[in-house]
Amino acid sequence: MAQDIVELFEKPLPRPKRDLVSYASARVLEALLEALLALEFLTRGYTRNAARKVFQAWRALTTALLALEKDKIANALGREEEKKWLIEVAIPRAPSSRLKPLARLLEEVAELPYYYPLTDKALSLHDYQYHGPDPSGELSKHPDREEAAHDILYLVAKLADIVEERVKLRLREMGKWTRDHEESLQRLRERLASWSRTSGE
């Protein structure tokens, strides 16, 4: 990938407890860059690497959304220990084992349609990353590379839609949508359009 993308990845993340909005902004940029890397690996035929990258992109997007919707989600949580876990664990780390309940919160409380099934798809690609294609369906829900590639492209497209429709305006209003965000999103849209033309969709 281009050197400018490498440099963007190497910047330290803001601490969510100190600056939640800057943290969310950094995670959104990370999600866009990881999604671009997923498409790069897919272009080269490395579907398992692409699956890993799209999962990382989705996880970064999830932490950003949790940060942006922290107040709504905290108000919906009943116990104080749940609110503490949200702030100290969910937002900074979004553990893979807890992604589905976090996705449910985002879908229901933050009114993000279909975020739960999309997260389930991301977790299925996480399994594919480790096990590869599995016609038996025992270790991976993807029987072949083509099925995995389809889901990778689908998830990248949905990630771009969520950033465009739900995140961009909020970050712009807070002065945290940068040129790097805009260029990365546009590059992602262009790469997706190129894939659609190539596949004849």
C-alpha positions in Angstrom: 0.0 0.0 0.0 1.0 3.6 -0.4 3.4 5.1 2.2 0.9 7.7 3.3 -1.5 4.9 4.5 1.4 3.3 6.4 2.1 6.6 8.1 -1.5 7.0 9.1 -1.6 3.6 10.7 1.5 4.5 12.8 0.0 7.5 14.6 -0.8 7.0 18.3 -4.4 6.6 19.2 -6.0 9.3 21.4 -7.0 8.0 24.9 -10.8 7.5 24.9 -11.0 8.6 28.6 -9.3 11.9 27.7 -10.8 12.7 24.3 -13.6 10.5 23.3 -14.4 12.3 20.0 -10.8 12.3 18.8 -10.6 8.6 19.7 -13.8 7.9 17.6 -12.3 10.0 14.8 -9.1 7.9 14.8 -11.0 4.6 14.9 -13.1 5.6 11.9 -10.0 6.4 9.9 -8.6 3.1 11.0 -11.7 1.3 9.8 -11.5 3.0 6.4 -7.8 2.1 6.0 -8.3 -1.5 7.1 -11.1 -1.8 4.6 -8.8 -0.5 1.9 -6.3 -3.1 2.9 -9.0 -5.8 2.7 -9.7 -4.9 -0.9 -6.0 -4.8 -1.7 -5.5 -8.4 -0.3 -8.7 -9.4 -2.2 -7.2 -8.0 -5.4 -4.2 -10.2 -4.9 -6.3 -13.3 -4.2 -5.5 -13.5 -0.5 -9.1 -14.0 0.8 -8.0 -15.1 4.3 -5.9 -12.0 4.7 -8.7 -9.9 3.3 -11.1 -11.5 5.8 -8.8 -10.6 8.7 -8.6 -7.0 7.5 -12.3 -6.5 7.0 -12.9 -8.0 10.5 -10.4 -5.5 12.0 -12.1 -2.7 10.0 -15.5 -3.7 11.4 -14.2 -3.9 15.0 -12.6 -0.4 14.6 -15.9 0.9 13.3 -17.7 -0.7 16.2 -15.5 1.0 18.8 -15.9 4.4 17.0 -19.7 4.0 17.1 -19.7 3.0 20.7 -17.7 6.1 21.5 -20.0 8.4 19.5 -23.1 6.8 21.1 -21.7 6.4 24.6 -24.3 8.5 26.4 -27.3 6.8 24.8 -25.9 3.4 25.5 -24.9 4.2 29.0 -28.4 5.5 29.7 -29.8 2.2 28.4 -27.6 0.1 30.6 -29.0 -0.7 34.0 -26.2 -1.5 36.3 -23.2 0.7 37.1 -20.8 -2.1 36.5 -22.2 -2.4 32.9 -21.6 1.3 32.4 -18.1 1.0 33.7 -17.4 -2.0 31.4 -18.6 0.1 28.5 -16.2 2.9 29.2 -13.2 0.8 30.3 -13.4 -2.3 28.1 -16.0 -2.0 25.3 -15.0 1.3 23.8 -11.2 0.9 24.0 -11.1 -2.8 23.0 -14.4 -4.2 21.8 -13.5 -7.9 22.6 -14.4 -10.3 19.9 -16.4 -12.4 22.3 -18.7 -9.5 23.1 -19.1 -8.0 19.6 -22.6 -9.5 19.1 -24.2 -8.0 22.3 -22.4 -4.7 21.6 -23.8 -4.8 18.0 -27.3 -5.4 19.4 -26.9 -2.3 21.6 -25.9 -0.3 18.6 -28.8 -1.6 16.6 -31.4 -1.1 19.2 -30.2 1.9 21.2 -28.4 3.9 18.5 -30.9 2.9 15.9 -28.4 1.4 13.5 -30.4 -1.0 11.3 -29.0 -4.5 10.7 -25.9 -3.8 12.7 -26.3 -7.1 14.5 -26.5 -9.4 11.5 -23.7 -7.4 9.8 -21.5 -8.0 12.9 -22.4 -11.7 12.7 -21.1 -11.7 9.1 -17.9 -10.0 10.3 -17.5 -12.7 12.9 -18.0 -15.4 10.3 -15.2 -13.9 8.3 -13.1 -13.9 11.4 -13.6 -17.7 11.5 -12.8 -17.9 7.8 -9.5 -16.1 8.5 -8.4 -18.9 10.8 -9.9 -22.0 9.1 -10.2 -21.0 5.4 -12.9 -22.5 3.2 -14.8 -25.4 4.7 -17.3 -27.2 2.6 -18.5 -29.1 5.7 -19.5 -25.9 7.5 -18.0 -27.2 10.8 -15.2 -24.7 11.2 -16.2 -21.9 8.8 -19.5 -20.8 7.3 -17.8 -20.1 4.0 -17.5 -23.2 1.8 -15.2 -21.6 -0.7 -13.1 -18.6 -1.5 -15.8 -17.1 -3.8 -18.3 -17.0 -1.0 -15.9 -15.4 1.4 -14.9 -12.8 -1.3 -18.6 -11.9 -1.8 -19.1 -11.4 1.9 -15.9 -9.3 2.3 -17.0 -7.0 -0.5 -20.5 -6.8 1.0 -19.2 -5.9 4.4 -16.8 -3.3 3.1 -19.6 -1.7 1.2 -21.8 -1.6 4.3 -19.0 -0.1 6.3 -18.6 2.7 3.7 -22.3 3.3 3.8 -22.4 3.6 7.6 -19.4 6.0 7.6 -21.0 8.1 4.9 -24.5 8.2 6.3 -24.1 8.0 10.1 -20.6 9.1 11.0 -19.2 11.7 8.6 -21.7 14.5 9.4 -21.3 14.0 13.2 -17.5 14.1 13.0 -17.6 17.1 10.6 -19.9 19.0 13.1 -17.3 18.3 15.8 -14.4 19.4 13.7 -13.0 15.8 13.6 -13.6 14.8 10.0 -10.3 15.4 8.2 -8.9 15.4 4.7 -7.5 11.9 5.5 -11.0 10.7 6.3 -12.5 12.1 3.1 -9.7 10.8 0.8 -9.8 7.4 2.4 -13.6 7.2 2.0 -13.5 8.3 -1.6 -10.7 5.9 -2.4 -12.7 3.1 -0.8 -15.8 4.0 -2.9 -13.6 4.1 -6.0 -12.2 0.6 -5.3 -15.6 -0.8 -4.6 -16.9 0.7 -7.9 -14.0 -0.8 -9.7 -14.8 -4.2 -8.3 -18.4 -3.9 -9.4 -17.4 -3.0 -12.9 -15.0 -5.9 -13.0 -17.5 -8.4 -11.8 -20.2 -7.0 -14.1 -22.6 -6.3 -11.2 
